[in-house]
Amino acid sequence: MTPELFELLWKAAAIVFAAGAVWGELRGIRKDIARLEAKQDKYNHLQERVARLEDSCASAHKRISELHFGRGRD
Protein backbone atom coordinates (compact mmCIF):
# COMPACT_ATOMS: atom_id res chain seq x y z
CA MET A 1 0.00 0.00 0.00
CA THR A 2 1.51 3.26 -1.07
CA PRO A 3 1.45 6.32 1.18
CA GLU A 4 -0.75 8.19 -1.32
CA LEU A 5 -3.35 5.41 -1.33
CA PHE A 6 -3.26 5.18 2.47
CA GLU A 7 -3.75 8.96 2.74
CA LEU A 8 -6.64 8.83 0.25
CA LEU A 9 -8.34 6.01 2.18
CA TRP A 10 -7.77 7.84 5.46
CA LYS A 11 -9.42 11.01 4.07
CA ALA A 12 -12.33 8.99 2.64
CA ALA A 13 -12.88 7.32 6.01
CA ALA A 14 -12.79 10.71 7.75
CA ILE A 15 -15.38 12.11 5.33
CA VAL A 16 -17.66 9.10 5.83
CA PHE A 17 -17.33 9.43 9.60
CA ALA A 18 -18.05 13.18 9.49
CA ALA A 19 -21.08 12.62 7.25
CA GLY A 20 -22.39 10.03 9.70
CA ALA A 21 -21.91 12.41 12.61
CA VAL A 22 -23.74 15.20 10.77
CA TRP A 23 -26.56 12.83 9.83
CA GLY A 24 -26.89 11.73 13.47
CA GLU A 25 -27.04 15.33 14.65
CA LEU A 26 -29.70 16.20 12.07
CA ARG A 27 -31.75 13.22 13.17
CA GLY A 28 -31.52 14.38 16.77
CA ILE A 29 -32.53 17.90 15.81
CA ARG A 30 -35.56 16.59 13.91
CA LYS A 31 -36.57 14.56 16.96
CA ASP A 32 -36.23 17.61 19.22
CA ILE A 33 -38.28 19.72 16.82
CA ALA A 34 -41.04 17.09 16.73
CA ARG A 35 -41.09 16.98 20.54
CA LEU A 36 -41.26 20.77 20.77
CA GLU A 37 -44.05 20.92 18.18
CA ALA A 38 -46.08 18.44 20.24
CA LYS A 39 -45.54 20.52 23.38
CA GLN A 40 -46.51 23.72 21.53
CA ASP A 41 -49.69 22.07 20.24
CA LYS A 42 -50.64 21.06 23.79
CA TYR A 43 -49.94 24.59 25.04
CA ASN A 44 -52.00 26.17 22.24
CA HIS A 45 -54.90 23.82 22.95
CA LEU A 46 -54.72 24.69 26.63
CA GLN A 47 -54.72 28.42 25.83
CA GLU A 48 -57.83 27.97 23.67
CA ARG A 49 -59.60 26.15 26.49
CA VAL A 50 -58.64 28.84 28.99
CA ALA A 51 -59.93 31.57 26.65
CA ARG A 52 -63.26 29.76 26.24
CA LEU A 53 -63.50 29.28 30.00
CA GLU A 54 -62.79 32.97 30.63
CA ASP A 55 -65.48 33.97 28.11
CA SER A 56 -67.97 31.63 29.71
CA CYS A 57 -67.12 32.92 33.17
CA ALA A 58 -67.47 36.55 32.04
CA SER A 59 -70.89 35.77 30.54
CA ALA A 60 -71.99 34.05 33.73
CA HIS A 61 -70.87 37.01 35.85
CA LYS A 62 -72.74 39.39 33.57
CA ARG A 63 -75.94 37.34 33.86
CA ILE A 64 -75.58 37.14 37.63
CA SER A 65 -75.06 40.92 37.86
CA GLU A 66 -78.08 41.55 35.65
CA LEU A 67 -80.23 39.31 37.82
CA HIS A 68 -78.90 40.74 41.06
CA PHE A 69 -79.13 44.42 40.17
CA GLY A 70 -82.21 44.10 37.98
CA ARG A 71 -80.53 45.50 34.91
CA GLY A 72 -81.49 44.26 31.52
CA ARG A 73 -85.19 43.99 32.45
CA ASP A 74 -87.43 46.57 30.87
BALOBA-1460 file (C-alpha; in Angstrom, 3 decimals):
// residues 74
<rec num="1" residu="m" x="0.000" y="0.000" z="0.000"/>
<rec num="2" residu="t" x="1.510" y="3.256" z="-1.068"/>
<rec num="3" residu="p" x="1.453" y="6.321" z="1.179"/>
<rec num="4" residu="e" x="-0.749" y="8.192" z="-1.317"/>
<rec num="5" residu="l" x="-3.346" y="5.408" z="-1.334"/>
<rec num="6" residu="f" x="-3.258" y="5.184" z="2.465"/>
<rec num="7" residu="e" x="-3.752" y="8.955" z="2.741"/>
<rec num="8" residu="l" x="-6.643" y="8.834" z="0.254"/>
<rec num="9" residu="l" x="-8.342" y="6.014" z="2.182"/>
<rec num="10" residu="w" x="-7.774" y="7.839" z="5.462"/>
<rec num="11" residu="k" x="-9.419" y="11.007" z="4.067"/>
<rec num="12" residu="a" x="-12.333" y="8.994" z="2.636"/>
<rec num="13" residu="a" x="-12.881" y="7.322" z="6.008"/>
<rec num="14" residu="a" x="-12.794" y="10.706" z="7.750"/>
<rec num="15" residu="i" x="-15.378" y="12.108" z="5.327"/>
<rec num="16" residu="v" x="-17.664" y="9.104" z="5.826"/>
<rec num="17" residu="f" x="-17.328" y="9.427" z="9.598"/>
<rec num="18" residu="a" x="-18.048" y="13.176" z="9.491"/>
<rec num="19" residu="a" x="-21.078" y="12.619" z="7.248"/>
<rec num="20" residu="g" x="-22.390" y="10.031" z="9.698"/>
<rec num="21" residu="a" x="-21.910" y="12.410" z="12.613"/>
<rec num="22" residu="v" x="-23.741" y="15.199" z="10.771"/>
<rec num="23" residu="w" x="-26.565" y="12.829" z="9.833"/>
<rec num="24" residu="g" x="-26.893" y="11.733" z="13.469"/>
<rec num="25" residu="e" x="-27.043" y="15.335" z="14.655"/>
<rec num="26" residu="l" x="-29.701" y="16.195" z="12.073"/>
<rec num="27" residu="r" x="-31.750" y="13.218" z="13.169"/>
<rec num="28" residu="g" x="-31.517" y="14.376" z="16.774"/>
<rec num="29" residu="i" x="-32.533" y="17.901" z="15.813"/>
<rec num="30" residu="r" x="-35.559" y="16.593" z="13.910"/>
<rec num="31" residu="k" x="-36.565" y="14.557" z="16.959"/>
<rec num="32" residu="d" x="-36.228" y="17.605" z="19.216"/>
<rec num="33" residu="i" x="-38.284" y="19.720" z="16.815"/>
<rec num="34" residu="a" x="-41.044" y="17.089" z="16.731"/>
<rec num="35" residu="r" x="-41.087" y="16.981" z="20.542"/>
<rec num="36" residu="l" x="-41.261" y="20.770" z="20.773"/>
<rec num="37" residu="e" x="-44.053" y="20.921" z="18.184"/>
<rec num="38" residu="a" x="-46.083" y="18.442" z="20.236"/>
<rec num="39" residu="k" x="-45.544" y="20.518" z="23.377"/>
<rec num="40" residu="q" x="-46.513" y="23.716" z="21.529"/>
<rec num="41" residu="d" x="-49.690" y="22.068" z="20.241"/>
<rec num="42" residu="k" x="-50.635" y="21.062" z="23.787"/>
<rec num="43" residu="y" x="-49.941" y="24.587" z="25.037"/>
<rec num="44" residu="n" x="-51.999" y="26.175" z="22.236"/>
<rec num="45" residu="h" x="-54.897" y="23.821" z="22.946"/>
<rec num="46" residu="l" x="-54.720" y="24.693" z="26.630"/>
<rec num="47" residu="q" x="-54.721" y="28.424" z="25.833"/>
<rec num="48" residu="e" x="-57.826" y="27.969" z="23.671"/>
<rec num="49" residu="r" x="-59.597" y="26.145" z="26.487"/>
<rec num="50" residu="v" x="-58.636" y="28.839" z="28.987"/>
<rec num="51" residu="a" x="-59.929" y="31.573" z="26.652"/>
<rec num="52" residu="r" x="-63.261" y="29.763" z="26.241"/>
<rec num="53" residu="l" x="-63.502" y="29.278" z="29.998"/>
<rec num="54" residu="e" x="-62.787" y="32.971" z="30.626"/>
<rec num="55" residu="d" x="-65.481" y="33.972" z="28.114"/>
<rec num="56" residu="s" x="-67.968" y="31.628" z="29.711"/>
<rec num="57" residu="c" x="-67.123" y="32.922" z="33.173"/>
<rec num="58" residu="a" x="-67.474" y="36.545" z="32.040"/>
<rec num="59" residu="s" x="-70.888" y="35.769" z="30.536"/>
<rec num="60" residu="a" x="-71.991" y="34.050" z="33.729"/>
<rec num="61" residu="h" x="-70.871" y="37.011" z="35.855"/>
<rec num="62" residu="k" x="-72.739" y="39.385" z="33.570"/>
<rec num="63" residu="r" x="-75.943" y="37.337" z="33.857"/>
<rec num="64" residu="i" x="-75.579" y="37.143" z="37.634"/>
<rec num="65" residu="s" x="-75.061" y="40.919" z="37.855"/>
<rec num="66" residu="e" x="-78.082" y="41.545" z="35.653"/>
<rec num="67" residu="l" x="-80.233" y="39.309" z="37.821"/>
<rec num="68" residu="h" x="-78.896" y="40.742" z="41.064"/>
<rec num="69" residu="f" x="-79.134" y="44.419" z="40.169"/>
<rec num="70" residu="g" x="-82.215" y="44.099" z="37.977"/>
<rec num="71" residu="r" x="-80.535" y="45.499" z="34.905"/>
<rec num="72" residu="g" x="-81.491" y="44.260" z="31.522"/>
<rec num="73" residu="r" x="-85.188" y="43.987" z="32.446"/>
<rec num="74" residu="d" x="-87.433" y="46.572" z="30.874"/>
